[in-house]
Amino acid sequence: VDIAEQLAQSQASIFKGVAREHLDALVGKMTRRVYNDGDVLCEVGDEGDSMFLIVAGRLRIYLPDESGHELTFRYYEPFQTVGEIALLDHKPRSASVAAAADLNNPGAPIEVMVLHRDAFGEFLNERPAVGLSMMLDLTARVRYTTTYLGKITEAVGRLLEGEYDRAIQEVGQDPAGIQEQHMIAEFIRMVQSVQRRQQGAPD
Amino acid sequence: MNAVVLISYVIAVVVPLFALYLIWALDLFSTGGGKIIGICFAWGAVGAFIPAYIVNTALIKEIGASNLTRFGAPIAEEVLKAAVLIFFIYRPSFRYSVDGATYGFAAGIGFAMSENLFIYLDGAGDAALAGAIGRVLSATLMHAAASAIVGISLGRLRRAKTRRYGPPVAGIALSIALHVGYNNVVRELSGTVLLLAAIGIGIGGGVVIAVLINQALSEEKRSFGTVLNIDTGVSTGERKAIQRVGAAEMEQVFGDLRERFGDETTSLIRRLFATQANIGILQNNLSVPASDRLRAAWKREIAGLEVQMRDIRQQLSGYINTYLEEMFPPGDAGLWDSINTALGESDPTLVHTFDTFMRMSELAQSFDPEQLVAMAESLHQAEIFHNVPLYHLENLSRALTVMNLAEGQMLFEKGDAGDAMYLVRVDEDVQHTPDLMLGIEIFVNEDEVFRTFGDGGVVGEFALLDGRPRSASARANCNLTVLALKQQVFRRFISSRPAVIHAMLQYLAEKLRYTTDAVETARDRASKIARGEYDTVKAMTGVSTQILKQETGPDAASLGPEELSPDTEQSVGRLFGLLAHTLARRERQAPKQPPHTGRLDAVE
């Protein structure tokens, strides 16, 4: 499997805008690890120092609750990245990550490429141009999401004034980011059900 | 076979092999590697020697032993030795004319070794030892020199832009002449005189090669000179004034080097140049006033770069190092100034163009070290510079420019291009009312100041990264000074400093986390409100209804990336809490009414 190519196509990745030749070098800095179903890669509160790129199998993101039950948020599939921001900031992990078998191939081991923060730092030192382009990409992403947060805030303001249709207009068209799409979709669904409730229609 | 004979055979084999080993160990070639040298040697020892032996045996019957030694053999042997050179020099991968000499040298000593073993030592008996030493020192040198001359002239022909066949013909003639001269002298003389003369001819051959190699090198240098627009008759100072090597010319130089030495070596050379350039730039930095901390950091960086440079030099062969020193003399300040500028132009991440810019623009002297230290400490307080080491900030502070603003004067207006970040400086003596914070006021509507940056505050840091139009206006509320850092200058600064780029990524990652958290919260609360779970949404804010009612949410109009913080998520949560509170109240007041038209009730 061409890991660098998959990394390039991985949607949420911070490496989206990075050229192919650089991704090859980056993959060279990763270490391959194999896990069994249920193995824990990191736990909530651990210092986040690496990113995981799934090659085979899945990763399960979960939080243990007070009673010891695990609340699963979502599964990540091959060629999605988990914990990429940990490469850059030094925050503790916000959730736990465990290996989970592929549903179609339950016996197969889970294969993950791990990029450690130090290896990533080395990569940046060798290729400052990549760091610069990542910086511009991240800047744009932060700016973009901030703009959408502003729109949501405005729209809530409209709702407080009772202007439901204007609130929907305010949040605008389909945003480019998945995160924002989900937020906007949920917001519109909220306005519509509130409207229905207030107009006496059955919920 | 007695001991003396054995020793002479050993000398005849070991000395040429040692010469061959030297060529290999010193990396005295750039094209084709050690394998080709070995093949040339083998060709001389076997491929050229055997036909030469056959030809000579045949000729001896026709022209007699004397004529054979004096004329026939030199011609036949030189031509046969040269055959392998033609083959290797005309391969497409042959890049460097001087390699021709190395190939010839190897073929020559190979031939001489066989000749010594099978012709001169064969049956020489006890006289063999003296013969071996004389032979090894003189004939081997002569054979090697003669073929090297052929090799270098063929190499120069191969690399020349215009084909002139005179020099290679002269080269082979010269090699034959050398050989003929040697053979004739050896025939006529004897004893010590013979030995001295023979050695003299051998050394003479060496001198001729040296001259030819030198000529080839000057040809190369002239071609670089033409590319880099260097007129060799002009002094460094004058050259500095008129010469302007651009990125394109520099790329042409690297293109030429790539053709000679290949991709891998050329990228090493590029790194070597960049390292050398940065060392020079940092050494220039040391000549301007700076704090001990900054000077120490520069010295540390220089030391690190010197280690890197030694490392690169070790990876390059000794021969390429000599070549580079010859072509691009380290002491030529004018040449290196141009190379530095050109390198920076073609790839700003390679060299510290910021520092060059500071020196050239003479901005480097505008602040004294104490001021720089103070400014660096203020910058360090700003979120964006939190992870940047202080010495970097001190260096960066050298580029700040002073602007004085009068009370009420605008720093920028909403919609202006965001091309700079400002560090606020308020004089302690300014008179003011106790409850008014002095500094730069940020507002969208004239009468609604939502933030004031006081002394040491940093305004508009995100402009350094994206230069979007200002989302709010900024105004001085007293007479004050701002120190501006232009986006352009900042970009120049960080380009060659991966550690600072890394710090920026860290800053952005934090901001991204805040936005992600806030977006997730908005999404979660929206879905709960959609399901009518108003109380849950209110409870999740963790504050009383009383406090909730005061919530205005993040100021939408002014919500810039600078304002993002861990509080953003909380404040989004509270805004939705207020929404839940309002909607619940509204639904209670107007339960199941007929379809509503127009504007719904406003907030209570």
Chai-1 contact restraints between the chains, C-beta under 6 A:
chainA,res_idxA,chainB,res_idxB,connection_type,confidence,min_distance_angstrom,max_distance_angstrom,comment,restraint_id
A,I85,B,A509,contact,1.0,0.0,6.0,A-B,restraint_1
A,L88,B,L505,contact,1.0,0.0,6.0,A-B,restraint_2
A,L88,B,Q506,contact,1.0,0.0,6.0,A-B,restraint_3
A,L88,B,A509,contact,1.0,0.0,6.0,A-B,restraint_4
A,D89,B,Q506,contact,1.0,0.0,6.0,A-B,restraint_5
A,D89,B,A509,contact,1.0,0.0,6.0,A-B,restraint_6
A,D89,B,E510,contact,1.0,0.0,6.0,A-B,restraint_7
A,L124,B,P498,contact,1.0,0.0,6.0,A-B,restraint_8
A,L124,B,H502,contact,1.0,0.0,6.0,A-B,restraint_9
A,N125,B,P498,contact,1.0,0.0,6.0,A-B,restraint_10
A,P128,B,T349,contact,1.0,0.0,6.0,A-B,restraint_11
A,P128,B,P498,contact,1.0,0.0,6.0,A-B,restraint_12
A,P128,B,I501,contact,1.0,0.0,6.0,A-B,restraint_13
A,A129,B,T349,contact,1.0,0.0,6.0,A-B,restraint_14
A,G131,B,P498,contact,1.0,0.0,6.0,A-B,restraint_15
A,G131,B,I501,contact,1.0,0.0,6.0,A-B,restraint_16
A,M135,B,M504,contact,1.0,0.0,6.0,A-B,restraint_17
A,M135,B,L505,contact,1.0,0.0,6.0,A-B,restraint_18
A,L138,B,L508,contact,1.0,0.0,6.0,A-B,restraint_19
A,T139,B,L465,contact,1.0,0.0,6.0,A-B,restraint_20
A,T139,B,D466,contact,1.0,0.0,6.0,A-B,restraint_21
A,V142,B,L508,contact,1.0,0.0,6.0,A-B,restraint_22
A,V142,B,K511,contact,1.0,0.0,6.0,A-B,restraint_23
A,V142,B,L512,contact,1.0,0.0,6.0,A-B,restraint_24
A,V142,B,P561,contact,1.0,0.0,6.0,A-B,restraint_25
A,R143,B,D466,contact,1.0,0.0,6.0,A-B,restraint_26
A,R143,B,P561,contact,1.0,0.0,6.0,A-B,restraint_27
A,T145,B,T515,contact,1.0,0.0,6.0,A-B,restraint_28
A,T146,B,T515,contact,1.0,0.0,6.0,A-B,restraint_29
A,T146,B,P561,contact,1.0,0.0,6.0,A-B,restraint_30
A,L149,B,A518,contact,1.0,0.0,6.0,A-B,restraint_31
A,G150,B,A556,contact,1.0,0.0,6.0,A-B,restraint_32
A,G150,B,L559,contact,1.0,0.0,6.0,A-B,restraint_33
A,I152,B,A522,contact,1.0,0.0,6.0,A-B,restraint_34
A,T153,B,G553,contact,1.0,0.0,6.0,A-B,restraint_35
A,T153,B,P554,contact,1.0,0.0,6.0,A-B,restraint_36
A,T153,B,A556,contact,1.0,0.0,6.0,A-B,restraint_37
A,E154,B,A556,contact,1.0,0.0,6.0,A-B,restraint_38
A,V156,B,L575,contact,1.0,0.0,6.0,A-B,restraint_39
A,V156,B,L579,contact,1.0,0.0,6.0,A-B,restraint_40
A,L159,B,L579,contact,1.0,0.0,6.0,A-B,restraint_41
A,L160,B,T582,contact,1.0,0.0,6.0,A-B,restraint_42
A,L160,B,V603,contact,1.0,0.0,6.0,A-B,restraint_43
A,E161,B,A602,contact,1.0,0.0,6.0,A-B,restraint_44
A,G162,B,R599,contact,1.0,0.0,6.0,A-B,restraint_45
A,G162,B,L600,contact,1.0,0.0,6.0,A-B,restraint_46
A,G162,B,D601,contact,1.0,0.0,6.0,A-B,restraint_47
A,G162,B,A602,contact,1.0,0.0,6.0,A-B,restraint_48
A,Q179,B,V519,contact,1.0,0.0,6.0,A-B,restraint_49
A,H182,B,R523,contact,1.0,0.0,6.0,A-B,restraint_50
A,M183,B,V519,contact,1.0,0.0,6.0,A-B,restraint_51
A,M183,B,A522,contact,1.0,0.0,6.0,A-B,restraint_52
A,M183,B,R523,contact,1.0,0.0,6.0,A-B,restraint_53
A,E186,B,R523,contact,1.0,0.0,6.0,A-B,restraint_54
A,E186,B,A526,contact,1.0,0.0,6.0,A-B,restraint_55
A,E186,B,S527,contact,1.0,0.0,6.0,A-B,restraint_56
A,F187,B,A526,contact,1.0,0.0,6.0,A-B,restraint_57
A,R189,B,A530,contact,1.0,0.0,6.0,A-B,restraint_58
A,M190,B,A526,contact,1.0,0.0,6.0,A-B,restraint_59
A,M190,B,I529,contact,1.0,0.0,6.0,A-B,restraint_60
A,M190,B,A530,contact,1.0,0.0,6.0,A-B,restraint_61
A,S193,B,A530,contact,1.0,0.0,6.0,A-B,restraint_62
A,V194,B,L583,contact,1.0,0.0,6.0,A-B,restraint_63
A,Q199,B,P595,contact,1.0,0.0,6.0,A-B,restraint_64
A,Q199,B,H596,contact,1.0,0.0,6.0,A-B,restraint_65
A,G200,B,K592,contact,1.0,0.0,6.0,A-B,restraint_66
A,G200,B,Q593,contact,1.0,0.0,6.0,A-B,restraint_67
